Amino acid sequence: MLGALSGVLAGCAALAVAEAVAGGVRPQSGPVVAVGGAAIDRTPAEVKDWAIRHFGTDDKLVLQLGILAVLALFALALGITALRFRRTGAAGVLLFGAVGAVAATGRPDSPGPGDALPSIAGAVAGAVVLYVLIGRLALGDGDAAPGAAGRGDAGAVGTGAVGSAAGTGAVGSAEPGLRVGRGAVAAGGPGDVTVADAGAGAVGSAEPGLGVGRGAAAGEGSRVAGDGTVAGADSSWDAEAGHGDVGTGLVDPAGPGLTVDRGAVAAGGPGDVTVADAGAGAVGSAEPGLGVGRGVAAGDGTVADAEGSAQVGTGAVGSAEPGLPAPGPETDPGSARDLPFAGVRGWDRRGFVLAAGATAAVSAGAGLLGRALRGADGRDAVASREAAVLPRPASPAPPVPRGAGLRIAGVSPFVTPARDFYRVDTALVVPKVDATSWRLRLHGRGVARPVVLSYDDLLRRETVERDITLTCVSNEVGGPYVGNARWIGVRLADLLAECGVRPPSEGGPADQLVARSVDGMTIGSPVEELMDGRDALLALGMNGRPLPFAHGFPVRMVVPGLYGFVSACKWIKDIELTTFDSYDPYWVKRGWAREAPVKTQSRIDTPKPFARPKTGTVMVAGVAWAQHRGIDKVEIRVDDGPWQQARLAAEDSRDTWRQWSFPWRATKGGHTLTVRATDRTGAVQTDRRARTIPDGASGWHSVVVTVE
């Protein structure tokens, strides 16, 4: 239990230190973010799609929690391992640090080797903490572990260290002459002779007059009398007095004597020593006046009564160090393996508690420091956003027509607030970019005049304002990843033309524009569509304010009619003109389409699935979209009945979604409501169901309700 706790504390220390260092380097270099980003990069598209469907914009939080859960299990395992292999456990923490360092430096946005520092620093801190905490438990590499009493370790406790006979050596060693310290004794299993032929190696005390001599043994039922003589119960005796006698100062002649049962061996000092009912293979005490219960190995004067708790038959050995407590009455009967903290020195309870408390406190402090440093790192970015003033657009958006937004409960508002606008990207940490130092580079094939632009350069250019609906390719039929906002920015086509870029239809050599984000994301867009007259923007503002950080501040791309994964690069810093044949952006490498125009779609917002409306008129309503083509018609079908035309709200532009409604005379019972749309080209929304991969979902949206 304490080993596992040590592992968790070491893991917490490693993460806290790593995050603190990452606050000084850059937030994206932290091990959780780096490993999470690497996991996202290597996750199959199907798994990502599943995560977005089930967790929505919380998918990143779920991923990070999953990473922390895995790390917690890893830390538990390392802590338990370190109990037996102390250095191995610490090395495991260093291995984790190496993984984090490789992941951090391997990220597309990594500026260099410096990103490895947080993981390395955290791993070193975690390894040191684990090594120290396990040291307080007195186990691990170099300590006497269960099953192996160390050579020369006086009184080491182990199972199997001593056989049925001590042989020519002492405890845990075959070498003759090895002495076991004061009070340490060894005995074998049940039998009439336990320490047979002890040989040159004394088993017992190093004090004069307390040794067990050559060949001395106590037989079954033998009695050591007060005057030091040895006599068997059947008037025979198994050890000659003299060179190997047992006696001579062992027992006070005036004392009650010493009884040894079934082969037990006792060593004591002068005084009234009583080893009552030592039992099979028990070991006596080195101090006067103390009894040892059946089957128990005891140290220097301590008493243990637990029945069979450390049977000497399996080689358990008492301790030679003064003051070491032996297993008490709470010890579970069985072998010495059951001792919770068996070791050569025992476990340092006070030292462990102090070390664990200090680790927790320092980890908390490091975590707070990391948060403060991250806040300081983004302070300039926040200040630059607060100071940004959007220019009055040279081409403002026309007012939203009256009637474009239906006032029907449950229908999405025509303009989506920034706080409710969907967010689907791979950034575990939202980049906070200082607009004062931000630069955009435009270069590549067909770029006659490459440029580098600042944020102020874009603010000084002619800007336009437009209402544009964006859709994520991961949006399932009837899904939530679609939103409409008012954007202000610079026409991308104008900027490209100034740099000498021509579309492929006019002989331009580049057919793909690759936008790169500060977080390493690459988005590929078709040059022809960007320059065909649509309002493709380098957006600076959203709904009248500078872009929120989560939606791309200081600058992002917005292109009507294209799914976000081929157009909507956030936190953009680089634009390169190239070809589809020469370069595959991030999502194309993972199986998504190179070109992905938005499909005609419609959605029922109300009633919700499995709703239970009352009989009578029920308002069915929702939204439909076909950006850059526009919506011409929406139809509703009840069960398998005929298609009936819904009422369309006023249209803002062909680049925005369109609300619709249908008053349904609901009858009692279960019903299925289905919707389909027709775009301005006359194309009817297909009923063919298709998954989101590779170029967007298709099919009709339907809901099941029960009318009461």
C-alpha distance (Angstrom), angle and dihedral (degrees) to the residues before:
residue distance angle dihedral
M1 . . .
L2 3.81 . .
G3 3.79 90.1 .
A4 3.79 90.4 56.7
L5 3.81 90.0 46.3
S6 3.80 89.5 51.7
G7 3.81 89.6 53.6
V8 3.80 92.7 50.6
L9 3.81 92.4 48.0
A10 3.79 90.1 49.1
G11 3.81 90.3 49.8
C12 3.80 91.7 50.0
A13 3.79 90.6 49.2
A14 3.80 91.1 49.6
L15 3.81 93.3 50.8
A16 3.81 93.8 43.3
V17 3.80 93.7 51.1
A18 3.80 91.3 43.7
E19 3.80 92.4 51.8
A20 3.80 91.1 46.9
V21 3.81 90.9 53.4
A22 3.82 90.3 43.7
G23 3.79 87.8 56.6
G24 3.79 87.6 61.5
V25 3.81 95.1 42.1
R26 3.83 104.3 34.4
P27 3.82 131.2 -60.4
Q28 3.80 93.2 -115.5
S29 3.82 90.9 62.4
G30 3.82 94.2 67.5
P31 3.81 113.4 115.3
V32 3.82 96.5 -119.6
V33 3.80 92.0 51.0
A34 3.80 93.2 42.0
V35 3.80 95.2 47.9
G36 3.80 90.2 42.1
G37 3.79 91.1 52.3
A38 3.78 91.1 48.4
A39 3.81 89.3 49.6
I40 3.81 90.8 51.8
D41 3.80 90.9 49.8
R42 3.80 91.6 52.5
T43 3.79 98.2 40.5
P44 3.82 113.9 108.9
A45 3.79 114.6 -110.2
E46 3.81 90.8 -116.8
V47 3.80 91.3 58.1
K48 3.81 92.4 48.0
D49 3.77 90.1 49.3
W50 3.81 90.3 50.3
A51 3.83 91.0 49.9
I52 3.80 92.6 51.0
R53 3.80 91.7 48.1
H54 3.79 93.9 50.4
F55 3.81 103.1 32.8
G56 3.78 102.9 24.2
T57 3.79 115.0 -168.4
D58 3.82 88.4 -10.1
D59 3.81 90.4 70.2
K60 3.81 91.7 102.7
L61 3.79 92.4 51.6
V62 3.80 90.0 50.0
L63 3.81 90.2 49.6
Q64 3.79 92.8 51.1
L65 3.80 92.2 47.0
G66 3.79 88.5 50.0
I67 3.80 90.8 51.7
L68 3.80 91.1 50.0
A69 3.81 90.7 48.9
V70 3.80 91.2 52.4
L71 3.80 90.5 47.5
A72 3.80 90.6 50.4
L73 3.81 91.1 53.7
F74 3.79 89.8 46.2
A75 3.80 90.3 51.1
L76 3.81 91.6 49.3
A77 3.80 90.6 52.0
L78 3.81 92.2 48.1
G79 3.80 91.4 50.1
I80 3.79 92.4 51.8
T81 3.81 91.1 45.2
A82 3.79 91.4 50.4
L83 3.82 90.7 59.9
R84 3.80 88.3 73.1
F85 3.79 100.8 20.3
R86 3.76 107.5 32.6
R87 3.79 97.5 176.8
T88 3.79 92.4 44.4
G89 3.79 90.9 56.5
A90 3.80 92.0 50.8
A91 3.80 90.1 47.1
G92 3.80 89.1 54.1
V93 3.80 90.2 59.4
L94 3.81 89.4 51.1
L95 3.80 88.9 51.2
F96 3.80 89.8 55.7
G97 3.80 88.6 51.7
A98 3.79 90.5 52.7
V99 3.81 90.5 53.1
G100 3.80 90.8 51.0
A101 3.80 92.3 47.4
V102 3.80 92.8 50.9
A103 3.80 91.2 46.8
A104 3.82 92.7 49.3
T105 3.79 96.6 48.4
G106 3.80 91.3 43.0
R107 3.81 95.0 58.6
P108 3.82 115.8 111.7
D109 3.80 91.6 -122.2
S110 3.80 95.8 48.0
P111 3.82 111.5 126.2
G112 3.81 93.3 -157.1
P113 3.83 148.0 -66.9
G114 3.79 91.7 -33.7
D115 3.80 88.9 81.5
A116 3.81 88.4 69.8
L117 3.82 92.9 63.6
P118 3.84 98.1 83.1
S119 3.80 94.1 52.3
I120 3.79 93.2 44.3
A121 3.80 94.1 47.6
G122 3.79 91.8 46.7
A123 3.80 92.8 48.3
V124 3.80 93.2 50.8
A125 3.80 90.9 49.0
G126 3.81 91.9 48.1
A127 3.81 93.0 47.8
V128 3.80 92.1 50.9
V129 3.80 91.9 48.1
L130 3.80 92.9 49.9
Y131 3.82 92.5 47.0
V132 3.80 92.3 50.0
L133 3.81 95.5 45.2
I134 3.79 93.3 48.3
G135 3.80 87.6 48.0
R136 3.79 88.7 60.3
L137 3.79 87.7 56.8
A138 3.85 88.6 53.9
L139 3.78 94.1 -132.8
G140 3.77 135.0 108.8
D141 3.78 137.1 66.9
G142 3.77 111.6 -1.3
D143 3.79 95.1 17.8
A144 3.77 126.3 104.4
A145 3.76 103.5 -93.5
P146 3.77 125.0 -166.5
G147 3.75 111.0 -74.3
A148 3.79 97.8 27.9
A149 3.79 123.2 68.4
G150 3.77 104.8 -161.2
R151 3.79 123.1 -113.5
G152 3.72 108.4 -96.0
D153 3.78 93.5 1.3
A154 3.76 101.4 135.9
G155 3.72 110.0 -134.9
A156 3.78 97.8 -3.3
V157 3.77 111.5 170.0
G158 3.77 116.6 -130.5
T159 3.77 143.2 142.0
G160 3.72 115.7 -118.9
A161 3.80 95.1 13.2
V162 3.77 92.3 114.8
G163 3.78 125.2 42.3
S164 3.74 129.8 -158.7
A165 3.77 87.7 -69.6
A166 3.78 131.3 31.5
G167 3.81 90.5 -135.6
T168 3.77 117.6 -166.0
G169 3.72 96.1 -31.4
A170 3.72 142.1 50.7
V171 3.75 131.5 -102.8
G172 3.81 116.5 -34.7
S173 3.82 94.9 -2.5
A174 3.78 138.7 84.0
E175 3.76 93.9 -155.3
P176 3.79 117.8 107.6
G177 3.72 121.7 -122.0
L178 3.78 96.8 31.8
R179 3.74 109.0 143.1
V180 3.74 127.0 -151.9
G181 3.76 116.6 -141.1
R182 3.74 130.2 -107.9
G183 3.74 113.3 -46.0
A184 3.81 95.4 0.4
V185 3.78 115.0 130.4
A186 3.76 138.7 169.7
A187 3.76 133.0 -154.6
G188 3.76 137.4 172.4
G189 3.74 133.2 -130.6
P190 3.77 129.2 -63.1
G191 3.79 115.1 -55.3
D192 3.74 142.8 103.3
V193 3.80 94.2 -83.8
T194 3.79 118.6 34.6
V195 3.77 107.1 166.0
A196 3.75 97.9 36.0
D197 3.76 118.4 178.5
A198 3.75 95.8 -5.6
G199 3.78 86.4 -173.2
A200 3.75 123.8 -170.9
G201 3.74 93.1 -25.9
A202 3.73 112.7 87.1
V203 3.75 119.0 -140.3
G204 3.72 110.1 -158.1
S205 3.75 136.3 37.8
A206 3.78 127.5 -10.3
E207 3.78 89.7 -138.8
P208 3.83 117.6 109.5
G209 3.74 114.0 -94.6
L210 3.79 94.7 16.8
G211 3.79 100.7 89.3
V212 3.75 129.9 112.3
G213 3.76 104.5 -127.5
R214 3.76 134.0 -137.4
G215 3.75 110.7 -56.5
A216 3.76 93.9 -5.4
A217 3.76 115.9 148.7
A218 3.73 138.0 157.7
G219 3.77 113.7 -128.1
E220 3.75 128.6 -145.5
G221 3.75 109.7 -65.1
S222 3.81 92.4 0.4
R223 3.76 119.2 152.8
V224 3.76 129.7 -146.1
A225 3.75 105.6 -151.1
G226 3.74 126.6 -146.5
D227 3.79 93.1 -101.6
G228 3.81 91.2 56.1
T229 3.79 98.0 -103.5
V230 3.76 121.0 137.3
A231 3.76 119.5 -135.7
G232 3.80 131.3 169.7
A233 3.76 123.6 -135.5
D234 3.80 88.9 -112.0
S235 3.82 92.3 50.1
S236 3.80 89.9 -99.0
W237 3.76 124.4 111.7
D238 3.75 132.8 -154.4
A239 3.78 102.9 -153.8
E240 3.72 129.0 49.1
A241 3.75 118.6 -129.0
G242 3.72 114.5 -120.8
H243 3.79 121.0 46.8
G244 3.77 94.4 22.9
D245 3.73 103.2 19.4
V246 3.71 125.7 148.0
G247 3.75 108.4 -136.9
T248 3.77 132.1 41.6
G249 3.71 102.9 125.3
L250 3.76 97.0 -7.8
V251 3.77 95.0 107.8
D252 3.74 131.7 25.8
P253 3.84 106.6 -114.5
A254 3.77 87.8 -135.0
G255 3.77 91.1 53.7
P256 3.74 126.9 97.6
G257 3.78 92.4 -103.6
L258 3.75 134.2 -115.4
T259 3.77 123.7 -81.9
V260 3.76 119.3 -160.9
D261 3.80 117.9 -169.9
R262 3.83 127.1 -154.3
G263 3.73 102.6 -15.9
A264 3.79 100.2 -39.7
V265 3.77 118.4 152.2
A266 3.79 122.4 -143.5
A267 3.77 130.5 -169.5
G268 3.74 121.4 -173.5
G269 3.72 146.3 149.0
P270 3.75 132.6 -110.2
G271 3.71 114.0 -62.6
D272 3.72 141.4 59.9
V273 3.83 99.0 -32.1
T274 3.75 118.1 178.7
V275 3.76 121.9 -177.3
A276 3.75 99.6 178.0
D277 3.78 120.2 -164.7
A278 3.76 94.2 -18.0
G279 3.79 87.6 -179.3
A280 3.75 129.6 -163.4
G281 3.75 110.5 -8.9
A282 3.79 96.1 -20.1
V283 3.76 123.1 155.8
G284 3.74 126.1 -134.9
S285 3.77 131.7 -133.1
A286 3.77 129.8 -98.0
E287 3.76 94.2 -139.9
P288 3.78 127.1 74.8
G289 3.72 122.3 -105.3
L290 3.79 98.8 21.3
G291 3.79 126.5 119.9
V292 3.77 126.8 -151.1
G293 3.79 120.3 -148.6
R294 3.77 128.4 -132.2
G295 3.75 114.8 -58.9
V296 3.80 96.6 -4.1
A297 3.80 129.1 133.6
A298 3.77 112.4 -149.2
G299 3.80 135.9 -170.3
D300 3.76 133.2 -138.2
G301 3.71 101.9 -29.8
T302 3.76 98.9 -35.2
V303 3.77 120.9 130.8
A304 3.78 126.9 -135.3
D305 3.78 121.6 -177.8
A306 3.80 103.7 173.1
E307 3.75 109.8 131.5
G308 3.78 107.9 -110.9
S309 3.79 93.4 -21.0
A310 3.80 95.0 141.4
Q311 3.74 108.1 15.8
V312 3.72 110.8 -162.5
G313 3.77 88.7 -150.0
T314 3.82 87.1 80.1
G315 3.74 92.0 48.6
A316 3.78 103.4 -95.1
V317 3.77 112.9 164.4
G318 3.77 133.1 -158.7
S319 3.78 124.2 -123.9
A320 3.76 127.9 -99.0
E321 3.76 97.1 -161.8
P322 3.77 117.1 101.3
G323 3.73 117.0 -109.8
L324 3.79 98.3 12.3
P325 3.80 110.3 144.3
A326 3.74 117.7 -129.4
P327 3.79 122.2 -141.9
G328 3.74 109.2 -67.2
P329 3.77 134.4 -146.0
E330 3.80 91.2 -74.9
T331 3.80 92.8 65.4
D332 3.77 113.6 115.2
P333 3.81 112.4 -115.7
G334 3.77 113.4 -106.5
S335 3.72 137.2 65.8
A336 3.78 128.7 -19.9
R337 3.81 88.6 -97.1
D338 3.77 87.2 79.1
L339 3.77 92.9 63.6
P340 3.82 105.3 110.1
F341 3.78 98.4 -143.8
A342 3.79 105.1 16.7
G343 3.82 109.9 165.3
V344 3.75 144.9 129.7
R345 3.76 93.0 -94.2
G346 3.80 101.3 18.4
W347 3.80 119.8 -126.7
D348 3.76 124.3 -55.7
R349 3.78 100.2 -127.2
R350 3.77 96.3 -179.8
G351 3.80 93.5 42.7
F352 3.80 92.2 49.6
V353 3.80 93.7 49.8
L354 3.81 91.5 48.5
A355 3.81 93.0 47.0
A356 3.81 92.6 46.3
G357 3.80 92.1 48.1
A358 3.79 92.0 48.1
T359 3.80 90.5 49.2
A360 3.79 92.3 51.6
A361 3.80 92.1 47.8
V362 3.80 94.8 47.2
S363 3.82 91.1 45.8
A364 3.78 91.0 52.9
G365 3.78 90.3 48.6
A366 3.80 92.1 48.9
G367 3.79 90.2 49.7
L368 3.80 91.7 52.4
L369 3.80 90.2 46.7
G370 3.79 90.5 52.1
R371 3.79 91.3 51.0
A372 3.80 91.1 48.6
L373 3.80 91.8 49.6
R374 3.79 91.7 48.7
G375 3.77 89.0 50.8
A376 3.79 90.5 50.4
D377 3.80 90.5 47.6
G378 3.81 90.9 56.9
R379 3.78 96.0 39.7
D380 3.80 94.1 92.1
A381 3.80 90.6 48.3
V382 3.80 91.8 51.2
A383 3.80 90.6 47.8
S384 3.81 91.7 50.1
R385 3.80 91.4 51.5
E386 3.78 92.4 48.0
A387 3.81 89.7 50.2
A388 3.80 94.4 48.2
V389 3.79 115.0 109.7
L390 3.77 116.7 -165.4
P391 3.80 113.8 -135.2
R392 3.77 122.7 -120.3
P393 3.81 102.9 -95.2
A394 3.78 116.6 -111.5
S395 3.79 86.7 -145.4
P396 3.82 108.7 33.1
A397 3.78 122.3 -163.9
P398 3.78 114.2 -101.6
P399 3.78 114.9 -109.6
V400 3.79 114.9 -85.5
P401 3.83 105.5 -96.5
R402 3.76 117.4 -109.3
G403 3.75 108.4 -100.3
A404 3.81 94.6 28.2
G405 3.77 89.1 112.1
L406 3.81 115.8 53.3
R407 3.76 115.4 -146.2
I408 3.79 95.1 -136.5
A409 3.79 120.5 134.7
G410 3.77 112.4 -112.4
V411 3.82 97.5 22.7
S412 3.80 117.7 119.5
P413 3.83 111.8 -105.9
F414 3.78 115.1 -104.6
V415 3.82 91.8 -119.2
T416 3.79 113.4 43.9
P417 3.83 113.8 -140.2
A418 3.80 113.1 -122.6
R419 3.83 91.2 -117.6
D420 3.83 89.9 57.5
F421 3.79 98.0 40.8
Y422 3.79 111.5 116.2
R423 3.78 119.3 -105.9
V424 3.81 121.3 -159.4
D425 3.82 117.0 165.2
T426 3.79 140.3 117.1
A427 3.82 99.0 -109.0
L428 3.81 111.0 118.5
V429 3.80 88.4 -174.3
V430 3.80 116.4 39.6
P431 3.82 106.4 -123.8
K432 3.78 114.0 -119.8
V433 3.77 106.5 -156.0
D434 3.78 123.4 -169.1
A435 3.79 105.0 -128.7
T436 3.82 92.0 -154.3
S437 3.81 91.9 63.9
W438 3.82 97.9 31.9
R439 3.80 117.9 116.1
L440 3.82 133.6 -174.6
R441 3.79 119.1 -151.7
L442 3.82 120.5 -159.9
H443 3.82 117.2 -168.3
G444 3.80 144.6 124.1
R445 3.79 140.8 90.8
G446 3.75 115.2 1.5
V447 3.80 92.6 8.1
A448 3.78 102.4 131.4
R449 3.80 94.1 178.3
P450 3.84 113.3 31.5
V451 3.78 113.9 -157.8
V452 3.79 140.9 -165.8
L453 3.79 113.2 -151.4
S454 3.81 131.6 -167.1
Y455 3.78 126.6 -149.4
D456 3.80 90.2 -103.4
D457 3.81 89.9 51.4
L458 3.80 89.6 59.3
L459 3.81 92.8 44.8
R460 3.81 88.9 55.3
R461 3.78 93.5 52.3
E462 3.80 124.8 89.2
T463 3.79 107.8 -82.1
V464 3.78 134.0 -161.2
E465 3.79 131.9 -154.9
R466 3.81 122.0 -144.5
D467 3.81 141.3 166.5
I468 3.81 106.5 -125.8
T469 3.80 131.0 172.1
L470 3.81 116.2 -142.0
T471 3.80 125.3 -158.5
C472 3.82 130.7 -168.1
V473 3.78 118.0 -134.0
S474 3.82 87.4 -134.5
N475 3.78 90.4 65.4
E476 3.80 110.4 119.3
V477 3.79 120.8 -145.7
G478 3.81 103.7 -70.0
G479 3.81 90.7 9.3
P480 3.83 129.2 149.0
Y481 3.82 101.2 -122.6
V482 3.78 97.5 103.4
G483 3.80 128.1 89.3
N484 3.79 142.0 165.2
A485 3.81 125.0 -136.9
R486 3.79 141.5 160.8
W487 3.80 109.4 -109.3
I488 3.79 130.5 -167.4
G489 3.79 122.4 -162.7
V490 3.78 151.0 109.5
R491 3.80 121.4 -60.9
L492 3.78 106.5 -108.5
A493 3.81 92.6 -153.9
D494 3.81 91.0 58.2
L495 3.80 91.8 51.3
L496 3.81 92.3 47.7
A497 3.78 91.9 49.1
E498 3.82 91.1 51.3
C499 3.80 88.6 55.3
G500 3.81 91.1 53.2
V501 3.82 97.6 -103.0
R502 3.82 117.5 151.4
P503 3.81 125.8 -170.1
P504 3.81 118.2 -111.6
S505 3.80 90.4 -106.5
E506 3.80 87.6 63.9
G507 3.79 95.7 45.1
G508 3.79 100.0 -88.0
P509 3.85 113.6 157.8
A510 3.82 95.1 -139.5
D511 3.79 122.7 72.5
Q512 3.83 97.1 170.6
L513 3.78 131.7 57.7
V514 3.80 112.0 -157.0
A515 3.80 114.3 -157.4
R516 3.81 117.4 -163.7
S517 3.79 124.1 -156.5
V518 3.78 128.1 -148.6
D519 3.83 87.3 -112.8
G520 3.82 91.7 57.9
M521 3.81 97.7 -101.8
T522 3.81 115.7 145.0
I523 3.81 121.7 -155.4
G524 3.80 122.7 -172.3
S525 3.82 120.4 -153.1
P526 3.83 129.7 -178.1
V527 3.81 109.7 -107.6
E528 3.80 92.3 -148.0
E529 3.82 92.9 61.3
L530 3.81 92.9 43.7
M531 3.81 90.3 57.2
D532 3.83 101.3 36.8
G533 3.81 94.6 98.0
R534 3.81 100.7 -88.7
D535 3.78 119.1 129.8
A536 3.79 98.4 -97.2
L537 3.80 104.2 169.6
L538 3.75 144.1 -166.6
A539 3.80 88.5 -142.0
L540 3.80 121.5 -145.7
G541 3.80 100.6 170.9
M542 3.81 142.2 32.3
N543 3.80 124.6 -156.0
G544 3.80 92.3 -12.3
R545 3.81 98.4 -48.3
P546 3.81 135.9 85.2
L547 3.79 111.1 -82.0
P548 3.82 115.3 -80.6
F549 3.80 113.2 -115.1
A550 3.81 90.3 -114.5
H551 3.79 90.0 57.0
G552 3.78 99.0 48.0
F553 3.81 113.8 -75.9
P554 2.95 125.9 -150.4
V555 3.84 96.5 24.0
R556 3.80 136.7 -11.8
M557 3.78 138.5 166.7
V558 3.81 123.1 -104.9
V559 3.81 119.0 -175.1
P560 3.82 120.7 174.5
G561 3.79 116.0 -135.8
L562 3.81 98.2 23.5
Y563 3.80 127.0 93.6
G564 3.78 113.8 -109.8
F565 3.79 95.9 -110.4
V566 3.83 89.8 66.2
S567 3.78 98.8 37.5
A568 3.80 120.5 10.7
C569 3.81 104.0 82.2
K570 3.82 110.5 173.1
W571 3.83 125.4 -155.4
I572 3.80 87.4 17.3
K573 3.80 118.2 -167.7
D574 3.81 106.2 159.8
I575 3.80 137.7 36.8
E576 3.79 119.8 -167.7
L577 3.79 126.0 -177.5
T578 3.80 111.4 -141.9
T579 3.81 141.0 129.2
F580 3.79 134.4 -84.0
D581 3.80 89.5 -123.6
S582 3.79 94.7 55.3
Y583 3.81 101.2 44.3
D584 3.81 138.0 31.6
P585 3.83 115.4 -160.7
Y586 3.80 124.4 -142.3
W587 3.80 100.0 -80.2
V588 3.80 96.1 38.6
K589 3.81 88.9 57.9
R590 3.80 86.8 57.1
G591 3.77 97.9 54.0
W592 3.81 103.7 -87.6
A593 3.81 123.6 129.5
R594 3.79 123.8 -87.0
E595 3.79 92.8 -136.3
A596 3.80 122.5 29.2
P597 3.81 121.5 174.8
V598 3.79 113.8 -169.7
K599 3.81 113.3 -94.4
T600 3.80 122.4 -130.5
Q601 3.79 106.7 -95.5
S602 3.80 141.0 168.6
R603 3.79 134.0 -170.0
I604 3.81 138.3 -161.7
D605 3.80 109.4 -132.5
T606 3.80 97.1 174.9
P607 2.96 136.4 66.5
K608 3.77 94.9 33.4
P609 3.81 121.5 -133.5
F610 3.81 112.5 -75.5
A611 3.80 92.0 11.4
R612 3.80 118.0 156.7
P613 3.83 106.8 -142.9
K614 3.79 123.5 177.2
T615 3.78 123.3 -106.4
G616 3.78 115.9 -88.6
T617 3.79 130.2 53.0
V618 3.81 112.5 -5.8
M619 3.79 117.9 -175.6
V620 3.81 111.4 -132.0
A621 3.80 111.4 -165.3
G622 3.78 143.7 156.8
V623 3.80 145.6 129.0
A624 3.81 136.9 -75.2
W625 3.80 130.1 -165.7
A626 3.80 141.9 -173.0
Q627 3.80 102.7 161.3
H628 3.80 117.1 -143.6
R629 3.80 89.8 9.5
G630 3.78 101.6 56.6
I631 3.81 133.0 -144.3
D632 3.80 118.4 -82.2
K633 3.82 103.0 173.0
V634 3.82 142.8 6.0
E635 3.81 124.0 -161.8
I636 3.81 134.2 -167.5
R637 3.78 129.2 -153.4
V638 3.81 125.1 -165.5
D639 3.80 111.8 -149.9
D640 3.84 106.6 -47.2
G641 3.80 94.7 -28.1
P642 3.80 127.8 120.3
W643 3.79 123.4 -67.0
Q644 3.80 111.9 -97.4
Q645 3.78 123.7 -162.3
A646 3.79 117.4 -114.5
R647 3.79 124.8 -145.2
L648 3.80 112.6 -100.9
A649 3.79 122.2 -142.0
A650 3.79 118.5 -129.3
E651 3.80 114.8 -71.1
D652 3.78 119.8 -118.6
S653 3.81 96.1 -171.9
R654 3.78 139.2 -38.7
D655 3.81 87.9 -99.6
T656 3.81 94.1 63.1
W657 3.76 133.7 70.0
R658 3.78 120.3 -104.0
Q659 3.78 128.3 -135.8
W660 3.79 122.5 -135.8
S661 3.82 139.1 -177.7
F662 3.80 139.2 -164.8
P663 3.85 126.3 -168.5
W664 3.79 105.3 -138.6
R665 3.77 122.8 -163.2
A666 3.77 96.7 -139.3
T667 3.80 120.6 -152.6
K668 3.77 125.6 -162.0
G669 3.78 118.1 -82.3
G670 3.80 139.1 43.4
H671 3.81 119.2 -37.9
T672 3.79 139.6 176.9
L673 3.80 118.4 -139.9
T674 3.82 118.4 -160.6
V675 3.81 130.7 -174.8
R676 3.81 134.5 -162.8
A677 3.81 134.0 175.0
T678 3.79 137.0 -149.3
D679 3.80 119.1 -148.3
R680 3.82 128.5 -141.4
T681 3.81 91.6 -93.9
G682 3.81 89.9 61.5
A683 3.81 94.4 -108.5
V684 3.81 112.5 142.8
Q685 3.77 118.1 -140.7
T686 3.79 107.6 -98.9
D687 3.77 122.8 -117.9
R688 3.80 91.1 -149.5
R689 3.77 107.8 116.4
A690 3.80 114.2 -132.5
R691 3.76 131.1 172.4
T692 3.77 121.8 -119.0
I693 3.81 93.2 -104.4
P694 3.02 124.1 112.4
D695 3.82 105.5 6.1
G696 3.80 109.7 -4.7
A697 3.80 139.8 -61.8
S698 3.79 124.6 -77.0
G699 3.80 137.2 -172.3
W700 3.79 138.7 85.4
H701 3.77 121.8 -62.1
S702 3.80 117.2 -130.8
V703 3.79 137.8 172.6
V704 3.80 131.4 -158.4
V705 3.82 118.4 -137.8
T706 3.79 136.6 174.0
V707 3.78 116.1 -138.9
E708 3.79 113.5 -149.2
